[in-house]
């Protein structure tokens, strides 16, 4: 990869920007918790994966198409590497891995392995590709996150081969999310532009697939087999709340905190999603799961640099991260 691509984009940082970034990241955590619950409910209902994929990308893609056209010069000025990293990293392949995997594993596993382990992949890419340093406080936090992930999943590793397949899909999805996170950081696009870079091409692609399948009669949507209230709820959650809201919040957090700190804060998602699934779906929380939650939370505090940030002088510049 050329030096121009591996050069870390500058990140201006102040206490106010840090607070705004943390708020945006935590809002994204809340949205993603609802997203994983929605995926699980969709996997357990007659609603097909094709329907969910269409909801996830076609609606927000249509809503952001005018903006993408107006700002096409700015979008096309971004390196194709970062555009592809965003479009694929958070696009249809990422979504399908999570959606299919959610039919094989519970919410706690998906929400842990996708955003929960993403800081490990983001940091690995930052160190290997961008030659970024790995401070001791961040390394300690990442170790805690890794141990927490193992504890959260330990109870189900020996249950069935299908569970292992689902977990493998979640791991691949997490790697793709890490690529997306770094691509957004390096692209220099605003949150709304980054969201358009993901949803517009993926929306066009999934709409074309649906049209071809419906025209040839080889498959299609399953909305006629699902109650109106159910698929409309999924449409709003996947298309509006996740499709646009999560992209805006993640983009805002990455621009203010950097990719590594944002992905570390995103590790709170398994905590919130597991508790939400326990409340809404009666999914059990074992002792290993509870220990994992505690370790992930502690690891998030360390790996995100929140303790380091609180000790810094207000307004002092922070080290840039990809």
Backbone torsions as a table, in degrees:
resi	resn	phi	psi	omega
1	UNK	NA	136.3	-175.4
2	UNK	-65.5	157.6	-178.7
3	UNK	-64.0	-29.7	179.5
4	UNK	-66.3	-29.7	179.2
5	UNK	-81.6	-32.0	-177.8
6	UNK	-89.5	-1.3	175.3
7	UNK	-73.9	127.0	-176.3
8	UNK	-72.7	126.5	178.1
9	UNK	-66.0	139.7	-178.3
10	UNK	-64.6	147.3	-178.2
11	UNK	-130.9	102.0	176.3
12	UNK	-71.9	135.5	-173.3
13	UNK	-138.9	133.7	172.7
14	UNK	-137.9	171.4	178.8
15	UNK	-62.1	-40.1	-179.8
16	UNK	-64.1	-42.6	178.5
17	UNK	-66.0	-36.4	177.7
18	UNK	-63.0	-45.0	179.3
19	UNK	-62.5	-42.9	178.8
20	UNK	-64.1	-39.9	178.6
21	UNK	-65.4	-41.2	178.2
22	UNK	-63.8	-42.6	178.7
23	UNK	-61.8	-42.0	179.3
24	UNK	-65.5	-41.6	-179.7
25	UNK	-64.8	-41.0	179.7
26	UNK	-68.8	-33.9	174.6
27	UNK	-64.5	-40.3	176.6
28	UNK	-62.5	-37.0	177.3
29	UNK	-60.4	-44.5	178.6
30	UNK	-62.3	-41.8	179.6
31	UNK	-65.7	-43.5	-178.4
32	UNK	-67.7	-30.4	175.9
33	UNK	-62.8	-43.8	176.3
34	UNK	-65.4	-34.5	179.8
35	UNK	-62.6	-47.1	-178.8
36	UNK	-66.7	-38.5	175.7
37	UNK	-63.3	-40.7	178.7
38	UNK	-63.8	-42.0	178.1
39	UNK	-61.6	-42.6	-179.4
40	UNK	-64.4	-43.8	178.1
41	UNK	-63.3	-39.9	178.5
42	UNK	-64.9	-39.2	179.4
43	UNK	-66.9	-27.8	-179.0
44	UNK	-91.8	0.8	-178.3
45	UNK	-113.1	170.3	177.3
46	UNK	-67.8	-9.0	-179.7
47	UNK	-63.5	127.6	-175.1
48	UNK	-82.3	162.3	177.0
49	UNK	-62.8	-34.3	177.9
50	UNK	-61.5	-41.4	178.3
51	UNK	-61.8	-47.7	-178.1
52	UNK	-63.1	-39.6	179.4
53	UNK	-65.8	-40.0	177.0
54	UNK	-62.6	-44.6	177.9
55	UNK	-59.6	-43.1	-172.4
56	UNK	-65.6	-35.3	-172.3
57	UNK	-117.8	-34.8	-174.0
58	UNK	-68.1	-45.0	-178.9
59	UNK	-64.3	-54.8	178.2
60	UNK	-64.2	-33.2	177.3
61	UNK	-62.7	-40.8	177.8
62	UNK	-66.3	-40.4	-179.2
63	UNK	-66.8	-33.3	-176.5
64	UNK	-98.4	-0.2	179.7
65	UNK	-59.1	-45.3	177.7
66	UNK	-58.4	-40.1	178.9
67	UNK	-65.8	-41.4	179.6
68	UNK	-62.6	-36.8	178.6
69	UNK	-68.0	-44.0	-179.5
70	UNK	-64.2	-35.7	-175.3
71	UNK	-108.7	27.7	-175.7
72	UNK	-62.3	-35.0	-180.0
73	UNK	-64.7	-40.9	178.2
74	UNK	-67.2	-40.8	179.2
75	UNK	-64.8	-43.1	-177.7
76	UNK	-74.0	-14.7	177.1
77	UNK	-76.0	-15.9	178.6
78	UNK	-74.8	144.6	178.0
79	UNK	-55.2	136.5	176.9
80	UNK	-56.4	-26.7	178.3
81	UNK	-62.1	-46.8	-178.1
82	UNK	-74.5	-34.2	176.0
83	UNK	-63.3	-43.5	178.1
84	UNK	-66.9	-37.9	178.0
85	UNK	-61.1	-37.5	178.0
86	UNK	-74.8	-47.8	-175.2
87	UNK	-65.1	-36.0	179.7
88	UNK	-90.5	-39.5	-176.9
89	UNK	-61.7	-33.8	177.3
90	UNK	-119.1	19.5	-175.1
91	UNK	-97.9	-155.0	-173.8
92	UNK	-58.3	-44.7	178.5
93	UNK	-58.7	-43.2	177.8
94	UNK	-59.9	-45.9	-177.2
95	UNK	-65.8	-43.8	-177.8
96	UNK	-65.3	-39.2	177.4
97	UNK	-60.0	-42.9	179.3
98	UNK	-70.4	-41.3	-176.9
99	UNK	-68.0	-44.8	179.5
100	UNK	-69.3	-42.1	179.0
101	UNK	-61.4	-33.1	-179.3
102	UNK	-68.6	-19.6	174.8
103	UNK	-79.0	-10.8	-177.8
104	UNK	-112.1	-14.1	-176.0
105	UNK	-143.0	155.8	-178.3
106	UNK	-73.9	171.9	-176.9
107	UNK	-59.4	-41.5	-177.4
108	UNK	-57.6	-37.1	-179.2
109	UNK	-71.4	-46.0	-179.2
110	UNK	-64.9	-45.2	-177.6
111	UNK	-71.6	-21.0	177.1
112	UNK	-82.3	-48.3	-172.8
113	UNK	-77.3	-24.3	-179.0
114	UNK	-86.1	-75.5	178.9
115	UNK	-76.8	-26.5	-176.1
116	UNK	-67.4	-37.7	179.7
117	UNK	-97.6	-3.0	-179.7
118	UNK	-56.5	-37.9	178.9
119	UNK	-57.8	-31.1	179.0
120	UNK	-65.2	-43.3	-179.7
121	UNK	-72.9	-40.1	178.9
122	UNK	-60.5	-46.7	-179.4
123	UNK	-65.4	-39.2	177.6
124	UNK	-59.8	-44.3	177.7
125	UNK	-65.5	-39.7	-179.0
126	UNK	-64.4	-39.7	-178.1
127	UNK	-76.0	-45.2	-174.7
128	UNK	-77.2	-48.3	-174.1
129	UNK	-83.7	-43.2	-174.1
130	UNK	-101.0	0.9	178.7
131	UNK	54.4	39.1	178.8
132	UNK	-82.2	145.3	177.9
133	UNK	-70.2	158.5	178.9
134	UNK	-120.3	92.4	-179.3
135	UNK	-60.6	153.6	-178.5
136	UNK	-60.4	-37.6	-178.5
137	UNK	-65.7	-34.7	179.0
138	UNK	-75.5	-39.7	178.5
139	UNK	-60.4	-42.5	178.5
140	UNK	-61.9	-42.5	178.4
141	UNK	-64.1	-39.6	179.8
142	UNK	-66.9	-37.2	175.9
143	UNK	-62.0	-43.6	178.9
144	UNK	-62.5	-41.1	177.8
145	UNK	-62.3	-44.0	179.8
146	UNK	-61.7	-44.1	177.8
147	UNK	-65.3	-38.8	178.0
148	UNK	-62.7	-39.5	176.9
149	UNK	-60.5	-44.9	179.6
150	UNK	-61.3	-43.6	180.0
151	UNK	-64.4	-39.7	-179.1
152	UNK	-64.8	-30.8	-175.1
153	UNK	-102.1	-10.9	-171.7
154	UNK	-57.6	-37.6	-175.5
155	UNK	-65.5	-20.9	-175.3
156	UNK	-111.7	2.8	-175.0
157	UNK	-64.3	-28.4	-175.2
158	UNK	-106.0	12.4	-176.0
159	UNK	-73.6	-51.5	-175.8
160	UNK	-162.9	159.3	178.5
161	UNK	-69.1	-32.9	179.0
162	UNK	-64.5	-33.9	177.1
163	UNK	-64.2	-40.3	178.2
164	UNK	-64.8	-37.9	177.4
165	UNK	-62.9	-44.7	178.0
166	UNK	-60.7	-42.4	179.0
167	UNK	-65.0	-38.0	176.8
168	UNK	-62.5	-39.1	176.4
169	UNK	-63.4	-39.6	178.9
170	UNK	-64.1	-38.7	179.2
171	UNK	-63.8	-46.4	177.8
172	UNK	-61.4	-39.6	177.8
173	UNK	-62.7	-38.5	179.1
174	UNK	-64.9	-40.8	177.1
175	UNK	-61.3	-42.0	179.1
176	UNK	-64.3	-38.2	179.1
177	UNK	-65.6	-35.7	177.3
178	UNK	-64.3	-41.5	176.9
179	UNK	-61.6	-43.0	177.2
180	UNK	-60.1	-46.0	-176.7
181	UNK	-60.4	-46.1	179.8
182	UNK	-69.6	-36.5	179.4
183	UNK	-63.5	-40.6	177.4
184	UNK	-62.7	-44.4	-179.0
185	UNK	-60.8	-42.4	-176.3
186	UNK	-80.3	-21.9	-176.6
187	UNK	-69.6	-30.8	-176.5
188	UNK	76.4	7.3	179.8
189	UNK	-76.6	155.1	174.1
190	UNK	-72.6	163.5	180.0
191	UNK	-55.0	-43.0	-178.1
192	UNK	-69.9	-34.2	177.8
193	UNK	-69.5	-40.5	178.0
194	UNK	-64.3	-38.8	177.5
195	UNK	-63.8	-40.8	177.7
196	UNK	-65.0	-37.7	179.9
197	UNK	-63.5	-24.4	178.1
198	UNK	-89.5	-51.1	-168.8
199	UNK	-78.0	-34.3	-176.5
200	UNK	-66.1	-55.6	-180.0
201	UNK	-64.8	-37.3	178.7
202	UNK	-71.2	-34.4	176.2
203	UNK	-64.1	-42.8	177.4
204	UNK	-63.0	-42.3	-177.5
205	UNK	-64.1	-48.0	-177.3
206	UNK	-70.9	-33.2	176.4
207	UNK	-64.2	-40.4	178.4
208	UNK	-64.4	-41.0	178.6
209	UNK	-62.2	-45.0	-179.8
210	UNK	-62.3	-43.3	-179.1
211	UNK	-62.0	-44.1	-179.6
212	UNK	-64.9	-44.4	-179.2
213	UNK	-64.8	-41.6	179.3
214	UNK	-67.6	-38.2	-177.5
215	UNK	-70.5	-36.4	-178.1
216	UNK	-89.5	-10.4	179.6
217	UNK	71.3	18.3	-178.8
218	UNK	-91.5	2.5	-178.8
219	UNK	158.5	180.0	179.5
220	UNK	166.5	-161.5	-176.3
221	UNK	-77.7	158.2	-179.2
222	UNK	-120.2	27.5	-177.0
223	UNK	-63.6	-28.3	-178.1
224	UNK	-69.8	-14.0	-179.4
225	UNK	-100.1	4.7	-176.0
226	UNK	-125.7	142.1	178.2
227	UNK	-59.8	145.0	-177.5
228	UNK	-55.8	-44.5	-177.5
229	UNK	-62.0	-34.7	-177.4
230	UNK	-69.9	-48.6	-176.7
231	UNK	-75.1	-27.6	174.8
232	UNK	-67.1	-40.2	176.7
233	UNK	-61.0	-44.1	177.6
234	UNK	-63.7	-38.0	178.8
235	UNK	-61.2	-44.3	-178.7
236	UNK	-69.4	-42.0	-179.2
237	UNK	-67.7	-52.2	-176.1
238	UNK	-72.1	-43.8	-173.3
239	UNK	-79.9	-42.5	-174.7
240	UNK	-99.1	-57.5	-174.8
241	UNK	-64.1	-50.1	-178.8
242	UNK	-84.5	-48.6	-174.5
243	UNK	-58.9	-38.5	-179.2
244	UNK	-110.7	-48.5	-175.3
245	UNK	-60.8	-47.1	-177.7
246	UNK	-67.4	-37.0	178.6
247	UNK	-63.7	-42.4	178.9
248	UNK	-64.6	-44.6	-178.4
249	UNK	-67.8	-42.5	178.4
250	UNK	-64.6	-42.8	178.9
251	UNK	-62.0	-41.7	179.1
252	UNK	-65.5	-40.0	179.7
253	UNK	-67.7	-43.5	-179.4
254	UNK	-63.1	-40.8	-179.2
255	UNK	-65.3	-26.6	-175.6
256	UNK	-101.5	-27.4	-175.3
257	UNK	-113.1	-22.3	-171.6
258	UNK	95.8	164.8	-174.6
259	UNK	-69.9	-41.0	-174.7
260	UNK	-68.6	-46.7	-179.3
261	UNK	-65.1	-39.1	179.9
262	UNK	-65.1	-44.5	-179.6
263	UNK	-67.4	-30.5	176.8
264	UNK	-67.2	-43.4	176.0
265	UNK	-63.6	-32.8	177.1
266	UNK	-63.2	-17.1	178.1
267	UNK	-67.6	-10.9	174.5
268	UNK	-72.3	-14.4	-178.3
269	UNK	-56.9	-45.3	179.6
270	UNK	-60.5	-32.1	178.1
271	UNK	-64.2	-52.1	-178.2
272	UNK	-66.0	-42.7	-177.3
273	UNK	-68.5	-38.7	178.9
274	UNK	-63.9	-43.6	178.2
275	UNK	-65.6	-37.9	178.6
276	UNK	-66.4	-41.7	178.6
277	UNK	-67.5	-34.6	176.0
278	UNK	-63.2	-39.7	-178.6
279	UNK	-75.8	-43.2	-172.7
280	UNK	-92.0	-31.7	-174.0
281	UNK	-116.8	3.4	-179.2
282	UNK	59.7	29.2	174.4
283	UNK	-73.0	136.0	-173.9
284	UNK	-77.9	153.0	175.4
285	UNK	-118.8	107.6	-178.3
286	UNK	-81.1	175.0	177.4
287	UNK	-63.0	-38.7	178.0
288	UNK	-64.3	-38.0	177.5
289	UNK	-64.6	-44.6	179.0
290	UNK	-61.5	-41.8	177.3
291	UNK	-63.6	-41.6	178.5
292	UNK	-61.7	-41.4	178.1
293	UNK	-59.6	-45.2	-179.9
294	UNK	-62.8	-41.9	179.9
295	UNK	-67.0	-41.0	178.6
296	UNK	-62.4	-43.8	179.8
297	UNK	-62.2	-44.1	177.6
298	UNK	-64.8	-40.3	178.1
299	UNK	-64.4	-36.4	178.1
300	UNK	-61.5	-45.9	-179.1
301	UNK	-58.6	-42.6	-178.5
302	UNK	-74.9	-49.2	-174.2
303	UNK	-70.0	-27.1	-179.6
304	UNK	-78.4	-14.6	-179.3
305	UNK	81.6	14.7	-177.7
306	UNK	-63.1	-41.1	179.0
307	UNK	-65.1	-44.6	178.7
308	UNK	-61.4	-40.9	-179.3
309	UNK	-64.7	-39.8	-178.6
310	UNK	-66.4	-27.2	-179.3
311	UNK	-86.6	-9.7	-177.0
312	UNK	-81.2	163.9	179.0
313	UNK	-75.2	129.8	-179.6
314	UNK	-55.0	131.4	178.2
315	UNK	89.8	-9.0	-179.3
316	UNK	-71.8	141.5	-179.7
317	UNK	-68.9	143.0	178.3
318	UNK	-99.7	161.3	178.7
319	UNK	-68.7	134.8	-179.8
320	UNK	-71.1	145.1	176.0
321	UNK	-135.4	149.8	179.8
322	UNK	-67.1	NA	NA
